[in-house]
């Protein structure tokens, strides 16, 4: 699991040279549809499992701007899921996740009179395809 590109994550086996500016980890303990309040008002939980989801923001590395564009193309592809490796505790966790949306910002620069489109501040949510922990 060598991370020699960005040293934080890989996506579909690639470690692209982008700068990770924020990485947030969230969890969701998901109940099945039979969960709910009993007549005694006590909660009954039929737990499906725990999902670990991530929110990430990246900036282009000025030396490797093409990697940012490649990353954008990968995460915006109309595919079911991606294989990810993200930090988890003191180690790394590999899992499948999907992306439904992302966003970044545009800026136009004119160095030497030549127009250059610069995109930055890409923010993405990764949602696990299945629970990483089950009861």
Residue pairs with C-beta under 8 A, 6 or more apart in sequence:
1 10
1 85
1 92
1 94
2 15
3 9
3 10
3 15
3 85
4 15
5 14
5 15
5 16
5 17
5 18
5 67
6 15
6 16
6 17
6 18
6 19
6 20
6 58
7 15
8 20
8 23
8 86
8 87
9 15
9 20
9 23
9 56
9 84
9 85
9 86
9 87
10 84
10 85
11 71
11 74
11 75
11 82
11 83
11 84
12 74
12 82
12 83
13 83
14 70
14 74
16 64
16 67
16 68
16 70
16 71
17 61
17 63
17 64
17 67
18 58
18 59
18 60
18 61
18 64
18 67
18 68
18 71
18 122
19 58
19 59
19 60
19 61
20 56
20 57
20 58
21 57
21 58
21 59
22 55
22 56
22 57
22 123
23 54
23 55
23 56
23 57
23 86
23 87
24 54
24 55
24 56
25 52
25 53
25 54
25 86
25 87
25 88
26 52
26 53
26 54
26 55
27 50
27 51
27 52
27 53
28 50
28 51
28 53
29 47
29 49
29 50
30 47
30 48
30 49
30 50
30 51
30 131
31 45
31 46
31 47
31 48
32 46
32 47
32 48
34 44
34 46
35 43
35 44
35 45
35 46
35 47
36 43
36 44
37 43
37 44
38 44
47 135
48 131
48 134
49 130
49 131
49 132
49 133
49 134
49 135
50 131
50 132
50 133
50 134
51 127
51 128
51 130
51 131
51 132
52 88
52 93
52 95
52 128
52 132
53 97
53 125
53 126
53 127
53 128
54 84
54 86
54 97
54 125
54 126
55 123
55 124
55 125
55 126
56 123
56 124
56 126
57 121
57 122
57 123
57 124
58 68
58 71
58 122
58 124
59 68
59 120
59 121
59 122
60 67
60 68
60 118
60 119
60 120
61 67
61 68
68 119
68 120
68 122
69 119
71 122
72 102
72 104
72 119
72 122
74 82
75 82
75 99
75 102
75 124
76 99
76 102
80 98
80 129
81 96
81 97
81 98
81 129
82 96
82 97
82 98
82 99
82 126
83 94
83 95
83 96
84 94
84 95
84 96
84 97
84 126
85 92
85 93
85 94
86 92
86 93
86 95
86 126
87 93
93 132
95 128
95 129
95 132
96 128
96 129
96 130
97 126
97 127
97 128
97 129
98 126
98 127
98 129
99 124
99 125
99 126
99 127
100 125
100 127
101 124
101 125
102 122
102 123
102 124
102 125
103 121
103 122
103 123
104 119
104 120
104 121
104 122
104 123
105 119
105 120
105 121
106 117
106 118
106 119
107 118
107 119
107 120
108 115
108 116
108 117
108 118
109 115
109 116
109 118
110 116
